[in-house]
Amino acid sequence: MNLVEVSADMKIDIVTNNFHVFRGVMIAKRYTDADVMGIAAFTEYQYLPNNMVRETFGILKDIF
């Protein structure tokens, strides 16, 4: 079930936290042939170490 009918000439922007952009774009490209681009929102610096470690495990989970 698709919420939006996607065509190959369509452009999709993924807006998420800066540590999550890579994974969000990777997942979107898996499900569509459209042009996908990531837009990073700001994250407070004190949260980055924890978020980057968690995101690494999320990327590994999605790959395997």
C-alpha positions as CSV (number, residue, x, y, z in Angstrom):
1,M,0.0,0.0,0.0
2,N,1.4,3.4,-1.0
3,L,0.3,6.6,0.5
4,V,1.6,8.6,-2.5
5,E,1.9,7.4,-6.1
6,V,5.6,7.8,-6.9
7,S,7.1,8.2,-10.3
8,A,10.7,8.0,-11.4
9,D,10.9,11.7,-12.2
10,M,9.6,12.7,-8.7
11,K,11.9,14.2,-6.0
12,I,11.5,13.2,-2.4
13,D,13.1,15.1,0.5
14,I,13.7,13.3,3.8
15,V,13.7,15.7,6.8
16,T,15.2,14.3,10.0
17,N,17.8,14.8,12.6
18,N,21.4,15.2,11.3
19,F,22.5,11.9,12.6
20,H,19.6,10.1,11.0
21,V,19.8,11.5,7.4
22,F,22.0,8.7,6.0
23,R,19.8,5.9,7.2
24,G,16.6,7.7,6.2
25,V,17.8,8.3,2.6
26,M,19.1,4.7,2.4
27,I,15.7,3.3,3.4
28,A,13.8,5.6,1.0
29,K,16.0,4.6,-1.9
30,R,15.3,1.0,-1.2
31,Y,11.6,1.5,-1.8
32,T,11.5,4.0,-4.7
33,D,13.3,5.0,-7.9
34,A,12.6,8.6,-7.3
35,D,15.4,11.2,-6.6
36,V,15.8,11.1,-2.8
37,M,17.6,13.9,-0.9
38,G,18.2,14.3,2.9
39,I,17.7,17.5,4.8
40,A,19.3,17.6,8.2
41,A,17.7,19.2,11.2
42,F,19.9,20.5,14.1
43,T,20.7,18.3,17.1
44,E,22.2,19.5,20.3
45,Y,25.8,18.5,20.5
46,Q,25.6,16.8,23.9
47,Y,23.2,14.2,22.4
48,L,25.3,13.3,19.3
49,P,27.6,10.6,20.8
50,N,24.7,8.5,22.1
51,N,22.6,9.1,19.0
52,M,25.5,8.2,16.6
53,V,26.2,4.9,18.5
54,R,22.5,4.0,18.3
55,E,22.3,5.0,14.7
56,T,25.3,2.8,13.8
57,F,23.5,-0.2,15.2
58,G,20.3,0.8,13.2
59,I,22.3,1.0,10.0
60,L,23.9,-2.4,10.6
61,K,20.4,-3.9,11.4
62,D,19.0,-2.5,8.1
63,I,22.0,-3.8,6.1
64,F,21.9,-7.3,7.5
